[in-house]
Amino acid sequence: MGQAFDAMVAGDPYWINDPELVEIRYRTRDLVDRFNALGARQVSEKTETIHAIFGTVGEDVHIEKPMRIDYGVNTTIGSHVFINFNLVVLDTGRITIGDHVFIGPNVSLYAALHPMNIEERAAHTGTTLPITIGSNVWISGDVKIMPGVTIGDGAVIGAGSVVTKDVPAGMLAVGNPARILREADPKT
């Protein structure tokens, strides 16, 4: 990958419309369109396409269609992961999803940032912060995870939450913005 890609992934300011970045997005969107057009019974073709879209994919990963992905190559998905309908991934920065993760419908992962400064924003400058989702995490439906957030192992994110800050391992977070309520599984 080139200079613009390296700057983007490093979290440095980058020009969003750099030709290399535009081409990566086009290739990814072509693959995503192919995935979204596959039939429900075309399991092996869907699995093959998922592996072509994302940087690293473990075993037993199931994603319901449709989904929308920005770059794909910046996302790592562990093993035994289920992702429901309407996933949106803006993976300008690294997004890591651990093992044994359940993600509900209409979940969005936003690693992309735009500047608050009007001139920089008008110049199509972007930055990014990574997102990390640990293992054994359950993210309920209609959740938005913002740039720079880490969700610890075994955490649960309640439906409709907007996660703007880290969620420690084993905790339940709910709301907009998401707040820690209690241990996710008090029996453990």
Short mmCIF file of the C-alpha atoms (twelve columns), coordinates in Angstrom:
data_MODEL
# 
_entry.id   MODEL 
# 
loop_
_atom_site.group_PDB 
_atom_site.id 
_atom_site.type_symbol 
_atom_site.label_atom_id 
_atom_site.label_alt_id 
_atom_site.label_comp_id 
_atom_site.label_asym_id 
_atom_site.label_seq_id 
_atom_site.Cartn_x 
_atom_site.Cartn_y 
_atom_site.Cartn_z 
_atom_site.pdbx_PDB_model_num 
ATOM 1   C CA . MET A 1   0.000   0.000   0.000  1 
ATOM 2   C CA . GLY A 2   1.067   3.593   -0.558 1 
ATOM 3   C CA . GLN A 3   1.728   6.719   1.495  1 
ATOM 4   C CA . ALA A 4   -1.909  7.838   1.801  1 
ATOM 5   C CA . PHE A 5   -2.992  4.396   3.004  1 
ATOM 6   C CA . ASP A 6   -0.164  4.225   5.546  1 
ATOM 7   C CA . ALA A 7   -1.004  7.718   6.858  1 
ATOM 8   C CA . MET A 8   -4.701  6.824   7.107  1 
ATOM 9   C CA . VAL A 9   -4.136  3.619   9.072  1 
ATOM 10  C CA . ALA A 10  -1.601  5.350   11.344 1 
ATOM 11  C CA . GLY A 11  -4.241  7.935   12.293 1 
ATOM 12  C CA . ASP A 12  -2.397  10.792  10.583 1 
ATOM 13  C CA . PRO A 13  -4.311  13.355  8.519  1 
ATOM 14  C CA . TYR A 14  -4.844  12.098  4.973  1 
ATOM 15  C CA . TRP A 15  -6.650  13.214  1.826  1 
ATOM 16  C CA . ILE A 16  -9.816  11.138  1.604  1 
ATOM 17  C CA . ASN A 17  -9.913  11.362  -2.209 1 
ATOM 18  C CA . ASP A 18  -6.386  10.076  -2.804 1 
ATOM 19  C CA . PRO A 19  -6.621  7.919   -5.981 1 
ATOM 20  C CA . GLU A 20  -5.161  4.865   -4.222 1 
ATOM 21  C CA . LEU A 21  -7.755  5.089   -1.451 1 
ATOM 22  C CA . VAL A 22  -10.590 5.638   -3.920 1 
ATOM 23  C CA . GLU A 23  -9.497  2.528   -5.852 1 
ATOM 24  C CA . ILE A 24  -9.392  0.390   -2.682 1 
ATOM 25  C CA . ARG A 25  -12.904 1.561   -1.790 1 
ATOM 26  C CA . TYR A 26  -14.154 0.757   -5.313 1 
ATOM 27  C CA . ARG A 27  -12.666 -2.760  -5.192 1 
ATOM 28  C CA . THR A 28  -14.145 -3.361  -1.757 1 
ATOM 29  C CA . ARG A 29  -17.567 -2.079  -2.775 1 
ATOM 30  C CA . ASP A 30  -17.536 -4.335  -5.837 1 
ATOM 31  C CA . LEU A 31  -16.869 -7.320  -3.565 1 
ATOM 32  C CA . VAL A 32  -19.531 -6.181  -1.091 1 
ATOM 33  C CA . ASP A 33  -22.046 -5.814  -3.936 1 
ATOM 34  C CA . ARG A 34  -21.179 -9.370  -5.042 1 
ATOM 35  C CA . PHE A 35  -21.672 -10.640 -1.470 1 
ATOM 36  C CA . ASN A 36  -25.004 -8.830  -1.101 1 
ATOM 37  C CA . ALA A 37  -26.252 -10.330 -4.408 1 
ATOM 38  C CA . LEU A 38  -25.567 -13.936 -3.395 1 
ATOM 39  C CA . GLY A 39  -28.474 -16.166 -2.460 1 
ATOM 40  C CA . ALA A 40  -29.067 -17.408 1.059  1 
ATOM 41  C CA . ARG A 41  -28.052 -20.970 0.103  1 
ATOM 42  C CA . GLN A 42  -24.765 -19.892 -1.540 1 
ATOM 43  C CA . VAL A 43  -22.893 -20.410 1.722  1 
ATOM 44  C CA . SER A 44  -19.492 -21.340 0.291  1 
ATOM 45  C CA . GLU A 45  -19.561 -18.389 -2.138 1 
ATOM 46  C CA . LYS A 46  -20.489 -16.024 0.700  1 
ATOM 47  C CA . THR A 47  -17.670 -17.379 2.869  1 
ATOM 48  C CA . GLU A 48  -15.178 -17.015 0.012  1 
ATOM 49  C CA . THR A 49  -16.291 -13.421 -0.596 1 
ATOM 50  C CA . ILE A 50  -16.088 -12.543 3.114  1 
ATOM 51  C CA . HIS A 51  -12.466 -13.754 3.065  1 
ATOM 52  C CA . ALA A 52  -11.789 -11.589 -0.010 1 
ATOM 53  C CA . ILE A 53  -13.322 -8.472  1.595  1 
ATOM 54  C CA . PHE A 54  -11.714 -8.470  5.047  1 
ATOM 55  C CA . GLY A 55  -8.046  -8.415  6.036  1 
ATOM 56  C CA . THR A 56  -8.204  -11.545 8.212  1 
ATOM 57  C CA . VAL A 57  -11.141 -13.845 8.881  1 
ATOM 58  C CA . GLY A 58  -11.153 -16.785 11.295 1 
ATOM 59  C CA . GLU A 59  -13.198 -19.976 11.157 1 
ATOM 60  C CA . ASP A 60  -16.984 -20.214 11.329 1 
ATOM 61  C CA . VAL A 61  -17.796 -16.571 10.505 1 
ATOM 62  C CA . HIS A 62  -21.342 -15.893 9.364  1 
ATOM 63  C CA . ILE A 63  -22.496 -12.488 8.133  1 
ATOM 64  C CA . GLU A 64  -26.077 -11.838 7.074  1 
ATOM 65  C CA . LYS A 65  -26.603 -9.583  4.094  1 
ATOM 66  C CA . PRO A 66  -26.695 -6.777  3.336  1 
ATOM 67  C CA . MET A 67  -23.573 -5.091  4.614  1 
ATOM 68  C CA . ARG A 68  -21.624 -1.943  3.653  1 
ATOM 69  C CA . ILE A 69  -17.843 -1.876  4.090  1 
ATOM 70  C CA . ASP A 70  -15.436 0.994   3.415  1 
ATOM 71  C CA . TYR A 71  -11.989 -0.660  3.029  1 
ATOM 72  C CA . GLY A 72  -12.283 -4.197  4.413  1 
ATOM 73  C CA . VAL A 73  -8.511  -4.767  4.483  1 
ATOM 74  C CA . ASN A 74  -8.288  -2.899  7.794  1 
ATOM 75  C CA . THR A 75  -10.733 -5.234  9.557  1 
ATOM 76  C CA . THR A 76  -9.801  -8.454  11.365 1 
ATOM 77  C CA . ILE A 77  -12.548 -10.882 12.362 1 
ATOM 78  C CA . GLY A 78  -11.873 -13.756 14.757 1 
ATOM 79  C CA . SER A 79  -13.464 -17.214 14.772 1 
ATOM 80  C CA . HIS A 80  -17.031 -18.227 15.632 1 
ATOM 81  C CA . VAL A 81  -18.504 -14.803 14.867 1 
ATOM 82  C CA . PHE A 82  -22.127 -14.110 13.916 1 
ATOM 83  C CA . ILE A 83  -23.056 -10.741 12.427 1 
ATOM 84  C CA . ASN A 84  -26.690 -9.965  11.679 1 
ATOM 85  C CA . PHE A 85  -28.266 -7.810  8.919  1 
ATOM 86  C CA . ASN A 86  -27.120 -4.307  7.891  1 
ATOM 87  C CA . LEU A 87  -23.565 -4.165  9.199  1 
ATOM 88  C CA . VAL A 88  -21.766 -0.889  8.368  1 
ATOM 89  C CA . VAL A 89  -17.972 -0.745  8.762  1 
ATOM 90  C CA . LEU A 90  -16.022 2.473   8.180  1 
ATOM 91  C CA . ASP A 91  -12.609 0.906   8.637  1 
ATOM 92  C CA . THR A 92  -10.276 3.725   7.697  1 
ATOM 93  C CA . GLY A 93  -8.361  2.600   10.781 1 
ATOM 94  C CA . ARG A 94  -7.893  -0.864  12.212 1 
ATOM 95  C CA . ILE A 95  -11.016 -2.643  13.421 1 
ATOM 96  C CA . THR A 96  -10.512 -5.856  15.353 1 
ATOM 97  C CA . ILE A 97  -13.338 -8.237  16.255 1 
ATOM 98  C CA . GLY A 98  -12.411 -11.076 18.606 1 
ATOM 99  C CA . ASP A 99  -13.632 -14.685 18.811 1 
ATOM 100 C CA . HIS A 100 -17.144 -15.792 19.771 1 
ATOM 101 C CA . VAL A 101 -18.681 -12.379 19.064 1 
ATOM 102 C CA . PHE A 102 -22.374 -11.813 18.355 1 
ATOM 103 C CA . ILE A 103 -23.316 -8.600  16.553 1 
ATOM 104 C CA . GLY A 104 -26.986 -7.688  16.161 1 
ATOM 105 C CA . PRO A 105 -28.721 -6.053  13.204 1 
ATOM 106 C CA . ASN A 106 -28.058 -2.457  12.166 1 
ATOM 107 C CA . VAL A 107 -24.698 -2.167  13.909 1 
ATOM 108 C CA . SER A 108 -22.188 0.421   12.701 1 
ATOM 109 C CA . LEU A 109 -18.464 0.520   13.456 1 
ATOM 110 C CA . TYR A 110 -16.994 3.969   12.751 1 
ATOM 111 C CA . ALA A 111 -13.202 4.278   12.859 1 
ATOM 112 C CA . ALA A 112 -13.341 7.341   10.569 1 
ATOM 113 C CA . LEU A 113 -13.043 10.891  11.881 1 
ATOM 114 C CA . HIS A 114 -13.522 14.244  10.148 1 
ATOM 115 C CA . PRO A 115 -11.945 17.475  11.399 1 
ATOM 116 C CA . MET A 116 -13.898 20.034  13.388 1 
ATOM 117 C CA . ASN A 117 -12.045 22.772  11.468 1 
ATOM 118 C CA . ILE A 118 -14.187 23.899  8.509  1 
ATOM 119 C CA . GLU A 119 -11.274 24.433  6.101  1 
ATOM 120 C CA . GLU A 120 -9.741  21.038  6.825  1 
ATOM 121 C CA . ARG A 121 -13.112 19.346  6.445  1 
ATOM 122 C CA . ALA A 122 -13.752 21.207  3.150  1 
ATOM 123 C CA . ALA A 123 -10.344 19.979  1.930  1 
ATOM 124 C CA . HIS A 124 -11.562 16.377  2.525  1 
ATOM 125 C CA . THR A 125 -8.992  15.663  5.202  1 
ATOM 126 C CA . GLY A 126 -9.669  12.702  7.447  1 
ATOM 127 C CA . THR A 127 -8.140  10.966  10.439 1 
ATOM 128 C CA . THR A 128 -8.952  7.726   12.184 1 
ATOM 129 C CA . LEU A 129 -8.807  5.862   15.474 1 
ATOM 130 C CA . PRO A 130 -8.905  2.059   15.821 1 
ATOM 131 C CA . ILE A 131 -11.801 0.068   17.253 1 
ATOM 132 C CA . THR A 132 -11.190 -3.125  19.231 1 
ATOM 133 C CA . ILE A 133 -13.936 -5.571  20.168 1 
ATOM 134 C CA . GLY A 134 -12.742 -8.338  22.476 1 
ATOM 135 C CA . SER A 135 -13.812 -11.983 22.538 1 
ATOM 136 C CA . ASN A 136 -17.151 -13.270 23.855 1 
ATOM 137 C CA . VAL A 137 -18.782 -9.871  23.294 1 
ATOM 138 C CA . TRP A 138 -22.450 -9.382  22.453 1 
ATOM 139 C CA . ILE A 139 -23.376 -6.175  20.651 1 
ATOM 140 C CA . SER A 140 -27.153 -5.796  20.454 1 
ATOM 141 C CA . GLY A 141 -29.084 -4.266  17.558 1 
ATOM 142 C CA . ASP A 142 -28.885 -0.647  16.403 1 
ATOM 143 C CA . VAL A 143 -25.555 0.020   18.149 1 
ATOM 144 C CA . LYS A 144 -23.020 2.589   16.940 1 
ATOM 145 C CA . ILE A 145 -19.382 2.213   18.024 1 
ATOM 146 C CA . MET A 146 -17.326 5.377   17.651 1 
ATOM 147 C CA . PRO A 147 -13.631 5.837   16.764 1 
ATOM 148 C CA . GLY A 148 -11.038 4.830   19.338 1 
ATOM 149 C CA . VAL A 149 -13.327 2.604   21.412 1 
ATOM 150 C CA . THR A 150 -12.219 -0.677  22.979 1 
ATOM 151 C CA . ILE A 151 -14.839 -3.141  24.201 1 
ATOM 152 C CA . GLY A 152 -13.363 -5.656  26.636 1 
ATOM 153 C CA . ASP A 153 -13.817 -9.431  26.613 1 
ATOM 154 C CA . GLY A 154 -17.237 -10.628 27.713 1 
ATOM 155 C CA . ALA A 155 -18.866 -7.191  27.593 1 
ATOM 156 C CA . VAL A 156 -22.463 -6.645  26.435 1 
ATOM 157 C CA . ILE A 157 -23.687 -3.524  24.662 1 
ATOM 158 C CA . GLY A 158 -27.430 -2.861  24.971 1 
ATOM 159 C CA . ALA A 159 -29.678 -2.171  21.980 1 
ATOM 160 C CA . GLY A 160 -29.634 1.340   20.562 1 
ATOM 161 C CA . SER A 161 -26.447 2.345   22.351 1 
ATOM 162 C CA . VAL A 162 -23.890 4.820   21.038 1 
ATOM 163 C CA . VAL A 163 -20.532 3.743   22.430 1 
ATOM 164 C CA . THR A 164 -18.192 6.728   22.724 1 
ATOM 165 C CA . LYS A 165 -15.855 5.441   25.477 1 
ATOM 166 C CA . ASP A 166 -14.149 2.168   26.327 1 
ATOM 167 C CA . VAL A 167 -16.234 -0.565  27.959 1 
ATOM 168 C CA . PRO A 168 -14.272 -2.718  30.429 1 
ATOM 169 C CA . ALA A 169 -14.292 -6.510  30.201 1 
ATOM 170 C CA . GLY A 170 -17.385 -8.208  31.558 1 
ATOM 171 C CA . MET A 171 -19.530 -5.087  31.840 1 
ATOM 172 C CA . LEU A 172 -22.966 -4.156  30.454 1 
ATOM 173 C CA . ALA A 173 -23.123 -0.732  28.793 1 
ATOM 174 C CA . VAL A 174 -26.364 0.880   27.594 1 
ATOM 175 C CA . GLY A 175 -27.583 4.237   26.327 1 
ATOM 176 C CA . ASN A 176 -26.654 7.288   24.295 1 
ATOM 177 C CA . PRO A 177 -23.938 7.836   25.184 1 
ATOM 178 C CA . ALA A 178 -23.446 4.313   26.522 1 
ATOM 179 C CA . ARG A 179 -22.821 4.108   30.251 1 
ATOM 180 C CA . ILE A 180 -21.699 1.157   32.347 1 
ATOM 181 C CA . LEU A 181 -24.687 -0.273  34.240 1 
ATOM 182 C CA . ARG A 182 -23.320 -3.367  35.953 1 
ATOM 183 C CA . GLU A 183 -21.533 -6.639  35.346 1 
ATOM 184 C CA . ALA A 184 -22.829 -8.273  32.182 1 
ATOM 185 C CA . ASP A 185 -23.091 -11.717 33.780 1 
ATOM 186 C CA . PRO A 186 -23.130 -11.435 37.576 1 
ATOM 187 C CA . LYS A 187 -22.934 -15.270 37.881 1 
ATOM 188 C CA . THR A 188 -19.384 -15.371 36.513 1 
# 
